[in-house]
Amino acid sequence: MSYICPLCNGLVVPEQACPHCLQGLSECGKLDDYTGPYSPYELQASSDMADETKSVCNHLMYCHHCQTSIVQPVSLWDLSGNL
């Protein structure tokens, strides 16, 4: 099966309000990219396989108004039938 994250691939625009102040949240990328100093440059095979089994890609969302960070799980899209 082939899965993609619609947010990572720019197929959707995140439009979510901050749960504290109701201002718009900014998308800051995959949570996995923040786990270590070289994480964006390491092979992602084990991480991608784990995400596929869970069918989510966790993204970090940030509110510039009240400095709140939240993790937003994004459902992966199954492309196996569309190829």
C-alpha positions, -999 to +999 in steps of 0.1 A: +000+000+000+011+035-008+003+063+017+011+100+016+005+128+040-016+155+024-001+182+046+035+172+039+028+172+002+009+205+001-024+190-009-043+206+019-040+239+037-041+237+075-069+258+089-071+252+126-077+276+155-057+276+186-076+258+214-065+286+239-070+319+221-088+308+188-062+325+166-049+307+135-022+281+140+009+279+118+021+245+106+057+239+115+064+205+098+065+169+108+071+162+145+097+136+135+119+164+121+123+179+156+135+147+174+172+152+168+198+176+153+201+155+121+166+140+119+156+156+086+187+142+070+185+106+082+169+078+064+132+077+073+123+040+065+116+030+100+097+062+108+076+060+076+067+024+082+055+031+117+034+060+105+019+039+078+007+013+103-009+041+124-022+059+093-013+093+107+015+118+103+020+140+133+026+177+126+037+205+150+013+234+150+022+267+167+002+298+177+022+330+174-004+349+195-002+329+227+030+308+220+011+275+223+024+244+205+002+213+198+007+181+179-019+176+152-023+140+138-030+141+100-047+111+084-026+096+056-042+092+022-041+057+006-030+059-030-028+022-038-060+022-058-051+054-077-019+043-093 
